Amino acid sequence: MSSPSAPARLHMPPTAMPPLQRRYSVTGQNPPDDVGAVKSPKLQALDTSVQSTSCGLCESGQDSARTSSKRSATQLPSPSTPSSHGLPTKRAHLGLDDDAMLLPSFSDDESGFRECHHLSDLLFESDCASIPSSPPYASTTPSDVCTDDGSLLHYTEDLALSPPPTDDDDVPLPPTLLTLPPELRHQIYLYLPDLVLPYPLIYCLSTFDNKKQHPLASVSRQIRSEALAVFYSYNHWIIKLEFKIMYDAFQNWIIQLGEAAGHLRIVTVAVRGSLFKPRTSHSAGINPNGTLVNVNGAGVYAVEEYHPPDGDASFKIDLSEKYEGGRVEVVRNDGTKESGEKARMCLEKLVEGMWEKRRVGVLNGQDWVDMVDRFLTFTGWW
């Protein structure tokens, strides 16, 4: 039997229930003009606890409870109001004047599930114990992260640069150049273009097709060190010292190499000095075109020897470990054979100390400059 005050579309269960009383709003709004003055019932403390529903979506146990502050503030029951399970579901107005914003009502058998499932849509605040009060990542954030903007930005950058976490630590990482064995990387460097060239290189000329350095030199510090070690040790370098301007360029280049100067292994030194002056002779009566000059039919003049003030010579230095103490070979010599052998022996003594320094890994650019200065002094270049 339905109550006189209930809507016609709602039906009460056959069990006997006390008559329902009218609920009053305490929101402070004035009642409509067509409603008479009604005495407010005596206010009592309201128990806002609601028994846990069986949906299992917002409650995680039998002891968890949910309170609705908006419902308790806008709908105060009378003292004779029965329990919430015996009342028909009413529509929540939410203090809105637009009728289109009224929320739909549900029957008793499905109101528990709908109210729990659409908790966020009904705009009811909940103190459900199963919903965490902080983000999931709050426990992993240091307590001092939010002390200032700088520390927060630094922590955010660390999170962005750190690799994503993986559940399976046994998953192998993809192989990279640095994960390969050093011996295999060394063989790869030998086959790279513009790293090991088949012709000699002159330090003062471009060797990378108008590029200042090889692309591998800008990858990482370790790859740069390994690639430059191959570049300077496997290529044949020519150091030209015939003129003062060439010597100055060599000195600047070898000092700027830094540690890479210790990797130089095969070097050809080209010098000019009085020790290598050629032993040539020609007739003073021969014109530059090669014709003989006759003066009044007296015949040609006597042959005179001409000696240039200096000459050129080149020496190849090999600091490989297979040659103990290094090896020096004469490549070019404008002077006599004795002068070339004398210069080779002098240079061989200088190279012996450099070979020992290279073997222990302490050879640097200044050692090359000192060796060149002593050799040029011996050849009479200064």
LUMSE-607324 format. One record per residue (C-alpha): residue number from 1; x, y, z. Coordinates in nm, 3 decimals, always signed. Each point is the difference from the previous one (the first is absolute). Layout:
# residues N
+------+---------+---------+---------+
| lolo |       X |       Y |       Z |
+------+---------+---------+---------+
|  NUM |       X |       Y |       Z |
...
+------+---------+---------+---------+
This chain:
# residues 382
+------+---------+---------+---------+
| lolo |       X |       Y |       Z |
+------+---------+---------+---------+
|    1 |  +0.000 |  +0.000 |  +0.000 |
|    2 |  +0.149 |  +0.332 |  -0.108 |
|    3 |  +0.030 |  +0.296 |  +0.229 |
|    4 |  -0.212 |  +0.311 |  -0.078 |
|    5 |  +0.311 |  +0.220 |  -0.011 |
|    6 |  +0.205 |  -0.227 |  -0.231 |
|    7 |  -0.002 |  +0.042 |  -0.381 |
|    8 |  -0.250 |  -0.213 |  -0.189 |
|    9 |  +0.270 |  -0.186 |  -0.196 |
|   10 |  +0.171 |  -0.136 |  +0.313 |
|   11 |  -0.148 |  -0.302 |  +0.183 |
|   12 |  +0.077 |  -0.091 |  +0.356 |
|   13 |  +0.057 |  -0.361 |  +0.108 |
|   14 |  -0.294 |  -0.175 |  +0.163 |
|   15 |  +0.153 |  +0.030 |  +0.349 |
|   16 |  -0.158 |  +0.254 |  +0.230 |
|   17 |  +0.195 |  +0.325 |  +0.033 |
|   18 |  -0.064 |  +0.316 |  +0.196 |
|   19 |  -0.123 |  +0.302 |  -0.194 |
|   20 |  +0.266 |  +0.212 |  -0.166 |
|   21 |  +0.051 |  +0.360 |  +0.097 |
|   22 |  +0.092 |  +0.287 |  -0.221 |
|   23 |  +0.371 |  +0.091 |  -0.016 |
|   24 |  +0.100 |  +0.362 |  +0.022 |
|   25 |  +0.295 |  +0.174 |  -0.153 |
|   26 |  +0.236 |  +0.186 |  +0.226 |
|   27 |  +0.195 |  +0.157 |  -0.281 |
|   28 |  -0.135 |  +0.344 |  +0.081 |
|   29 |  -0.217 |  +0.033 |  -0.311 |
|   30 |  -0.348 |  +0.148 |  +0.035 |
|   31 |  -0.283 |  -0.248 |  -0.055 |
|   32 |  -0.243 |  +0.059 |  -0.285 |
|   33 |  -0.296 |  +0.231 |  +0.057 |
|   34 |  -0.258 |  -0.274 |  -0.046 |
|   35 |  +0.140 |  -0.205 |  +0.289 |
|   36 |  -0.135 |  +0.076 |  +0.343 |
|   37 |  +0.203 |  +0.051 |  +0.309 |
|   38 |  +0.096 |  -0.330 |  +0.155 |
|   39 |  +0.159 |  -0.041 |  +0.337 |
|   40 |  +0.349 |  -0.145 |  -0.019 |
|   41 |  +0.055 |  -0.324 |  +0.185 |
|   42 |  +0.238 |  -0.024 |  +0.287 |
|   43 |  +0.353 |  -0.048 |  -0.126 |
|   44 |  +0.200 |  -0.297 |  +0.120 |
|   45 |  +0.347 |  -0.129 |  -0.070 |
|   46 |  +0.014 |  -0.185 |  -0.328 |
|   47 |  +0.186 |  -0.328 |  -0.039 |
|   48 |  +0.157 |  +0.035 |  -0.341 |
|   49 |  +0.151 |  -0.349 |  -0.016 |
|   50 |  -0.131 |  -0.224 |  -0.275 |
|   51 |  +0.040 |  -0.372 |  -0.016 |
|   52 |  +0.245 |  -0.131 |  -0.255 |
|   53 |  -0.142 |  -0.095 |  -0.336 |
|   54 |  +0.081 |  -0.324 |  -0.172 |
|   55 |  +0.136 |  +0.149 |  -0.324 |
|   56 |  +0.363 |  -0.023 |  +0.116 |
|   57 |  +0.107 |  +0.299 |  -0.213 |
|   58 |  +0.043 |  +0.272 |  +0.260 |
|   59 |  +0.012 |  -0.198 |  +0.328 |
|   60 |  +0.274 |  -0.253 |  +0.071 |
|   61 |  -0.133 |  -0.157 |  +0.321 |
|   62 |  -0.291 |  -0.039 |  +0.233 |
|   63 |  +0.136 |  +0.256 |  +0.247 |
|   64 |  +0.032 |  +0.282 |  -0.254 |
|   65 |  -0.263 |  +0.276 |  +0.022 |
|   66 |  -0.106 |  +0.284 |  -0.225 |
|   67 |  -0.148 |  +0.335 |  +0.099 |
|   68 |  -0.166 |  +0.260 |  -0.216 |
|   69 |  +0.045 |  +0.350 |  +0.130 |
|   70 |  -0.227 |  +0.158 |  -0.259 |
|   71 |  -0.281 |  -0.246 |  +0.064 |
|   72 |  +0.012 |  +0.053 |  +0.376 |
|   73 |  +0.007 |  +0.376 |  -0.043 |
|   74 |  -0.296 |  +0.031 |  -0.236 |
|   75 |  -0.230 |  -0.285 |  +0.106 |
|   76 |  -0.078 |  -0.015 |  +0.370 |
|   77 |  -0.241 |  -0.278 |  +0.101 |
|   78 |  -0.268 |  +0.036 |  +0.263 |
|   79 |  +0.026 |  -0.189 |  +0.327 |
|   80 |  -0.250 |  -0.263 |  -0.118 |
|   81 |  +0.177 |  -0.067 |  -0.330 |
|   82 |  +0.067 |  -0.373 |  -0.047 |
|   83 |  +0.333 |  -0.146 |  -0.117 |
|   84 |  +0.134 |  +0.086 |  -0.343 |
|   85 |  -0.073 |  -0.352 |  -0.132 |
|   86 |  -0.373 |  +0.049 |  +0.043 |
|   87 |  -0.023 |  +0.335 |  -0.178 |
|   88 |  -0.051 |  +0.048 |  -0.373 |
|   89 |  +0.284 |  +0.160 |  -0.188 |
|   90 |  -0.038 |  +0.375 |  -0.042 |
|   91 |  +0.150 |  +0.220 |  -0.268 |
|   92 |  +0.290 |  +0.223 |  +0.095 |
|   93 |  -0.056 |  +0.363 |  -0.097 |
|   94 |  +0.353 |  +0.112 |  +0.097 |
|   95 |  -0.115 |  +0.359 |  +0.045 |
|   96 |  -0.041 |  +0.061 |  -0.376 |
|   97 |  -0.285 |  +0.205 |  -0.140 |
|   98 |  +0.006 |  -0.164 |  -0.344 |
|   99 |  -0.232 |  -0.300 |  -0.021 |
|  100 |  +0.217 |  -0.152 |  -0.272 |
|  101 |  +0.277 |  -0.050 |  +0.253 |
|  102 |  -0.211 |  -0.227 |  +0.224 |
|  103 |  +0.157 |  -0.340 |  +0.035 |
|  104 |  -0.210 |  -0.311 |  -0.080 |
|  105 |  -0.136 |  -0.216 |  +0.279 |
|  106 |  +0.044 |  -0.374 |  +0.033 |
|  107 |  -0.190 |  -0.276 |  +0.171 |
|  108 |  +0.109 |  -0.152 |  +0.330 |
|  109 |  +0.143 |  -0.318 |  -0.150 |
|  110 |  +0.245 |  +0.181 |  -0.228 |
|  111 |  +0.060 |  +0.328 |  +0.182 |
|  112 |  +0.294 |  -0.145 |  +0.195 |
|  113 |  +0.192 |  -0.106 |  -0.310 |
|  114 |  -0.081 |  +0.314 |  -0.202 |
|  115 |  +0.092 |  +0.229 |  +0.289 |
|  116 |  +0.333 |  -0.177 |  +0.047 |
|  117 |  +0.086 |  -0.030 |  -0.369 |
|  118 |  -0.086 |  +0.364 |  -0.083 |
|  119 |  +0.142 |  +0.149 |  +0.316 |
|  120 |  +0.207 |  +0.256 |  -0.185 |
|  121 |  -0.291 |  +0.096 |  -0.229 |
|  122 |  -0.234 |  +0.073 |  +0.294 |
|  123 |  +0.257 |  +0.247 |  +0.141 |
|  124 |  -0.019 |  -0.145 |  +0.350 |
|  125 |  +0.308 |  +0.019 |  +0.217 |
|  126 |  +0.112 |  -0.332 |  +0.139 |
|  127 |  +0.228 |  -0.102 |  +0.285 |
|  128 |  +0.031 |  -0.356 |  -0.128 |
|  129 |  +0.296 |  -0.169 |  +0.164 |
|  130 |  +0.091 |  -0.190 |  -0.315 |
|  131 |  +0.071 |  +0.319 |  -0.198 |
|  132 |  +0.352 |  +0.129 |  +0.071 |
|  133 |  +0.032 |  +0.360 |  +0.117 |
|  134 |  +0.321 |  +0.060 |  -0.197 |
|  135 |  +0.124 |  -0.089 |  -0.349 |
|  136 |  +0.154 |  -0.346 |  -0.042 |
|  137 |  +0.339 |  +0.147 |  -0.064 |
|  138 |  +0.002 |  +0.215 |  +0.311 |
|  139 |  +0.165 |  -0.270 |  +0.207 |
|  140 |  +0.296 |  -0.019 |  -0.238 |
|  141 |  +0.059 |  +0.377 |  -0.006 |
|  142 |  +0.255 |  +0.134 |  +0.252 |
|  143 |  -0.143 |  +0.218 |  +0.275 |
|  144 |  +0.222 |  +0.292 |  -0.094 |
|  145 |  -0.087 |  +0.007 |  -0.370 |
|  146 |  -0.262 |  +0.274 |  +0.029 |
|  147 |  +0.208 |  +0.228 |  +0.222 |
|  148 |  +0.080 |  +0.225 |  -0.295 |
|  149 |  -0.047 |  +0.020 |  -0.374 |
|  150 |  +0.364 |  -0.088 |  -0.073 |
|  151 |  -0.005 |  -0.330 |  +0.184 |
|  152 |  -0.335 |  -0.091 |  -0.156 |
|  153 |  +0.135 |  +0.073 |  -0.348 |
|  154 |  +0.315 |  -0.202 |  +0.073 |
|  155 |  -0.206 |  -0.296 |  +0.121 |
|  156 |  -0.223 |  +0.022 |  -0.308 |
|  157 |  +0.305 |  -0.002 |  -0.230 |
|  158 |  +0.136 |  -0.306 |  +0.180 |
|  159 |  -0.328 |  -0.181 |  -0.057 |
|  160 |  +0.001 |  +0.098 |  -0.368 |
|  161 |  +0.358 |  -0.116 |  -0.056 |
|  162 |  -0.033 |  -0.325 |  +0.194 |
|  163 |  -0.088 |  -0.309 |  -0.202 |
|  164 |  -0.357 |  -0.127 |  +0.029 |
|  165 |  -0.044 |  -0.272 |  +0.263 |
|  166 |  -0.039 |  -0.352 |  -0.124 |
|  167 |  -0.165 |  -0.288 |  +0.178 |
|  168 |  +0.245 |  -0.252 |  -0.140 |
|  169 |  +0.363 |  +0.083 |  +0.075 |
|  170 |  +0.120 |  -0.293 |  -0.207 |
|  171 |  -0.101 |  +0.160 |  -0.331 |
|  172 |  +0.329 |  +0.069 |  -0.187 |
|  173 |  +0.067 |  +0.353 |  -0.122 |
|  174 |  +0.052 |  +0.054 |  -0.374 |
|  175 |  +0.370 |  -0.009 |  -0.092 |
|  176 |  +0.177 |  +0.329 |  -0.067 |
|  177 |  +0.351 |  +0.092 |  -0.108 |
|  178 |  +0.114 |  +0.046 |  +0.360 |
|  179 |  -0.143 |  -0.336 |  +0.110 |
|  180 |  +0.220 |  -0.185 |  -0.250 |
|  181 |  +0.341 |  -0.132 |  +0.110 |
|  182 |  +0.290 |  +0.246 |  -0.049 |
|  183 |  +0.169 |  -0.230 |  -0.250 |
|  184 |  -0.312 |  -0.006 |  -0.217 |
|  185 |  -0.039 |  +0.378 |  +0.018 |
|  186 |  +0.363 |  +0.035 |  -0.107 |
|  187 |  -0.061 |  -0.209 |  -0.311 |
|  188 |  -0.309 |  +0.207 |  -0.082 |
|  189 |  +0.204 |  +0.322 |  +0.018 |
|  190 |  +0.248 |  -0.138 |  -0.252 |
|  191 |  -0.274 |  -0.040 |  -0.263 |
|  192 |  -0.159 |  +0.341 |  +0.045 |
|  193 |  +0.042 |  +0.250 |  -0.287 |
|  194 |  +0.230 |  +0.302 |  +0.049 |
|  195 |  +0.152 |  -0.154 |  +0.312 |
|  196 |  +0.286 |  -0.208 |  -0.143 |
|  197 |  +0.115 |  +0.135 |  -0.337 |
|  198 |  +0.230 |  -0.169 |  -0.254 |
|  199 |  +0.213 |  +0.310 |  -0.065 |
|  200 |  +0.218 |  +0.216 |  +0.228 |
|  201 |  -0.159 |  +0.292 |  +0.181 |
|  202 |  +0.150 |  +0.344 |  +0.045 |
|  203 |  -0.096 |  +0.157 |  +0.331 |
|  204 |  -0.059 |  +0.346 |  -0.146 |
|  205 |  -0.253 |  -0.117 |  -0.261 |
|  206 |  -0.365 |  -0.104 |  +0.042 |
|  207 |  -0.046 |  -0.375 |  +0.036 |
|  208 |  -0.378 |  -0.027 |  +0.052 |
|  209 |  -0.141 |  +0.147 |  -0.323 |
|  210 |  -0.023 |  +0.359 |  +0.129 |
|  211 |  -0.101 |  -0.120 |  +0.348 |
|  212 |  +0.195 |  +0.102 |  +0.307 |
|  213 |  -0.012 |  -0.345 |  +0.158 |
|  214 |  -0.135 |  -0.348 |  -0.059 |
|  215 |  -0.371 |  -0.051 |  +0.088 |
|  216 |  +0.094 |  -0.266 |  +0.256 |
|  217 |  +0.180 |  +0.266 |  +0.202 |
|  218 |  -0.336 |  +0.154 |  +0.098 |
|  219 |  -0.187 |  -0.316 |  +0.106 |
|  220 |  +0.129 |  -0.054 |  +0.353 |
|  221 |  +0.320 |  +0.040 |  +0.196 |
|  222 |  +0.088 |  -0.369 |  -0.010 |
|  223 |  -0.071 |  -0.044 |  -0.372 |
|  224 |  +0.192 |  +0.320 |  -0.075 |
|  225 |  +0.304 |  -0.129 |  +0.190 |
|  226 |  -0.007 |  -0.339 |  -0.171 |
|  227 |  -0.063 |  +0.138 |  -0.350 |
|  228 |  +0.273 |  +0.264 |  +0.022 |
|  229 |  +0.246 |  -0.260 |  +0.128 |
|  230 |  -0.062 |  -0.202 |  -0.317 |
|  231 |  +0.011 |  +0.311 |  -0.219 |
|  232 |  +0.339 |  +0.123 |  +0.120 |
|  233 |  +0.168 |  -0.339 |  +0.043 |
|  234 |  -0.105 |  -0.170 |  -0.325 |
|  235 |  +0.046 |  +0.290 |  -0.241 |
|  236 |  +0.332 |  +0.111 |  -0.146 |
|  237 |  +0.076 |  +0.363 |  +0.091 |
|  238 |  +0.243 |  +0.237 |  -0.174 |
|  239 |  +0.160 |  +0.281 |  +0.201 |
|  240 |  +0.150 |  +0.259 |  -0.235 |
|  241 |  +0.268 |  +0.221 |  +0.158 |
|  242 |  +0.176 |  +0.152 |  -0.300 |
|  243 |  -0.100 |  +0.359 |  +0.085 |
|  244 |  -0.066 |  +0.199 |  +0.314 |
|  245 |  -0.370 |  +0.041 |  -0.070 |
|  246 |  -0.036 |  -0.378 |  -0.025 |
|  247 |  +0.179 |  -0.048 |  +0.331 |
|  248 |  -0.235 |  +0.244 |  +0.177 |
|  249 |  -0.304 |  -0.180 |  -0.142 |
|  250 |  +0.136 |  -0.336 |  +0.115 |
|  251 |  +0.065 |  +0.127 |  +0.350 |
|  252 |  -0.354 |  +0.135 |  +0.039 |
|  253 |  -0.154 |  -0.319 |  -0.139 |
|  254 |  +0.195 |  -0.246 |  +0.214 |
|  255 |  -0.069 |  +0.191 |  +0.322 |
|  256 |  -0.373 |  +0.022 |  -0.072 |
|  257 |  -0.020 |  -0.376 |  -0.046 |
|  258 |  +0.044 |  -0.052 |  +0.373 |
|  259 |  -0.012 |  -0.368 |  +0.093 |
|  260 |  -0.057 |  -0.097 |  -0.365 |
|  261 |  +0.363 |  +0.094 |  -0.074 |
|  262 |  +0.105 |  -0.309 |  +0.191 |
|  263 |  -0.177 |  -0.221 |  -0.257 |
|  264 |  +0.212 |  +0.116 |  -0.295 |
|  265 |  +0.184 |  -0.305 |  -0.128 |
|  266 |  +0.108 |  +0.042 |  -0.365 |
|  267 |  +0.141 |  +0.346 |  -0.073 |
|  268 |  +0.215 |  +0.134 |  -0.284 |
|  269 |  +0.213 |  +0.304 |  +0.084 |
|  270 |  +0.101 |  +0.220 |  -0.295 |
|  271 |  +0.284 |  +0.243 |  +0.079 |
|  272 |  +0.242 |  +0.232 |  -0.178 |
|  273 |  +0.352 |  +0.076 |  +0.114 |
|  274 |  +0.361 |  +0.055 |  -0.095 |
|  275 |  +0.077 |  -0.361 |  +0.086 |
|  276 |  -0.193 |  -0.110 |  -0.308 |
|  277 |  +0.138 |  +0.245 |  -0.257 |
|  278 |  +0.033 |  -0.177 |  -0.335 |
|  279 |  +0.331 |  -0.065 |  -0.175 |
|  280 |  -0.076 |  +0.129 |  -0.353 |
|  281 |  +0.225 |  +0.154 |  -0.266 |
|  282 |  -0.057 |  +0.174 |  -0.335 |
|  283 |  +0.198 |  +0.202 |  -0.255 |
|  284 |  -0.006 |  +0.375 |  +0.027 |
|  285 |  -0.016 |  +0.019 |  -0.383 |
|  286 |  -0.335 |  -0.179 |  -0.027 |
|  287 |  -0.308 |  +0.211 |  -0.050 |
|  288 |  -0.314 |  -0.070 |  +0.203 |
|  289 |  -0.148 |  -0.169 |  -0.310 |
|  290 |  +0.291 |  -0.247 |  -0.011 |
|  291 |  +0.193 |  +0.142 |  -0.297 |
|  292 |  +0.375 |  +0.061 |  +0.013 |
|  293 |  +0.138 |  +0.354 |  -0.009 |
|  294 |  +0.300 |  +0.073 |  -0.223 |
|  295 |  +0.195 |  +0.321 |  +0.050 |
|  296 |  +0.193 |  +0.103 |  -0.319 |
|  297 |  +0.045 |  -0.361 |  -0.091 |
|  298 |  +0.211 |  -0.058 |  +0.308 |
|  299 |  -0.214 |  -0.295 |  +0.104 |
|  300 |  -0.189 |  -0.060 |  +0.327 |
|  301 |  +0.102 |  +0.106 |  +0.346 |
|  302 |  +0.133 |  -0.242 |  +0.259 |
|  303 |  -0.257 |  -0.199 |  +0.200 |
|  304 |  -0.069 |  +0.136 |  +0.349 |
|  305 |  -0.173 |  -0.179 |  +0.282 |
|  306 |  -0.314 |  +0.165 |  +0.145 |
|  307 |  -0.102 |  -0.074 |  +0.358 |
|  308 |  -0.347 |  +0.119 |  +0.120 |
|  309 |  -0.003 |  +0.128 |  +0.358 |
|  310 |  -0.239 |  -0.270 |  +0.122 |
|  311 |  -0.207 |  -0.296 |  -0.109 |
|  312 |  -0.310 |  -0.203 |  +0.088 |
|  313 |  -0.032 |  -0.332 |  +0.176 |
|  314 |  -0.287 |  -0.216 |  +0.132 |
|  315 |  +0.003 |  -0.268 |  +0.269 |
|  316 |  -0.274 |  -0.247 |  +0.086 |
|  317 |  -0.052 |  -0.074 |  +0.371 |
|  318 |  -0.183 |  -0.312 |  +0.116 |
|  319 |  -0.082 |  -0.026 |  +0.371 |
|  320 |  -0.171 |  -0.339 |  -0.024 |
|  321 |  +0.058 |  -0.244 |  +0.284 |
|  322 |  +0.134 |  -0.260 |  -0.240 |
|  323 |  +0.311 |  +0.218 |  -0.042 |
|  324 |  +0.166 |  +0.029 |  +0.338 |
|  325 |  +0.124 |  +0.354 |  +0.040 |
|  326 |  -0.174 |  +0.108 |  -0.322 |
|  327 |  +0.126 |  +0.002 |  -0.357 |
|  328 |  +0.125 |  +0.284 |  -0.223 |
|  329 |  +0.039 |  -0.025 |  -0.379 |
|  330 |  +0.145 |  +0.246 |  -0.252 |
|  331 |  -0.265 |  +0.086 |  -0.260 |
|  332 |  +0.172 |  +0.292 |  -0.177 |
|  333 |  +0.347 |  +0.149 |  +0.018 |
|  334 |  +0.135 |  +0.274 |  -0.227 |
|  335 |  +0.342 |  -0.020 |  +0.161 |
|  336 |  +0.252 |  -0.276 |  +0.015 |
|  337 |  -0.069 |  -0.348 |  +0.126 |
|  338 |  +0.221 |  +0.063 |  +0.299 |
|  339 |  -0.197 |  +0.310 |  +0.101 |
|  340 |  -0.329 |  -0.189 |  -0.027 |
|  341 |  +0.128 |  -0.287 |  +0.216 |
|  342 |  +0.136 |  +0.242 |  +0.256 |
|  343 |  -0.337 |  +0.174 |  +0.028 |
|  344 |  -0.182 |  -0.334 |  +0.025 |
|  345 |  +0.213 |  -0.115 |  +0.293 |
|  346 |  -0.057 |  +0.329 |  +0.183 |
|  347 |  -0.375 |  -0.022 |  -0.051 |
|  348 |  -0.004 |  -0.364 |  +0.105 |
|  349 |  +0.143 |  +0.089 |  +0.341 |
|  350 |  -0.266 |  +0.267 |  +0.048 |
|  351 |  -0.277 |  -0.239 |  -0.105 |
|  352 |  +0.111 |  -0.266 |  +0.246 |
|  353 |  -0.106 |  +0.211 |  +0.298 |
|  354 |  -0.332 |  +0.086 |  -0.165 |
|  355 |  -0.069 |  -0.368 |  -0.069 |
|  356 |  +0.044 |  -0.082 |  +0.369 |
|  357 |  -0.236 |  +0.282 |  +0.104 |
|  358 |  -0.261 |  -0.115 |  -0.249 |
|  359 |  +0.023 |  -0.356 |  +0.130 |
|  360 |  -0.081 |  +0.109 |  +0.356 |
|  361 |  -0.262 |  +0.252 |  -0.119 |
|  362 |  +0.162 |  +0.330 |  +0.102 |
|  363 |  +0.097 |  +0.137 |  -0.343 |
|  364 |  -0.141 |  +0.348 |  -0.067 |
|  365 |  +0.027 |  +0.285 |  -0.249 |
|  366 |  +0.286 |  +0.176 |  +0.178 |
|  367 |  +0.216 |  -0.310 |  -0.043 |
|  368 |  -0.050 |  +0.025 |  -0.377 |
|  369 |  +0.094 |  +0.369 |  +0.004 |
|  370 |  +0.318 |  -0.067 |  +0.199 |
|  371 |  +0.102 |  -0.281 |  -0.237 |
|  372 |  -0.052 |  +0.218 |  -0.308 |
|  373 |  +0.196 |  +0.290 |  +0.150 |
|  374 |  +0.302 |  -0.219 |  +0.075 |
|  375 |  -0.005 |  -0.159 |  -0.342 |
|  376 |  -0.025 |  +0.333 |  -0.182 |
|  377 |  +0.294 |  +0.128 |  +0.202 |
|  378 |  +0.206 |  -0.302 |  -0.109 |
|  379 |  -0.087 |  +0.042 |  -0.369 |
|  380 |  +0.090 |  +0.370 |  -0.007 |
|  381 |  -0.353 |  +0.127 |  -0.062 |
|  382 |  +0.025 |  +0.284 |  +0.258 |
+------+---------+---------+---------+
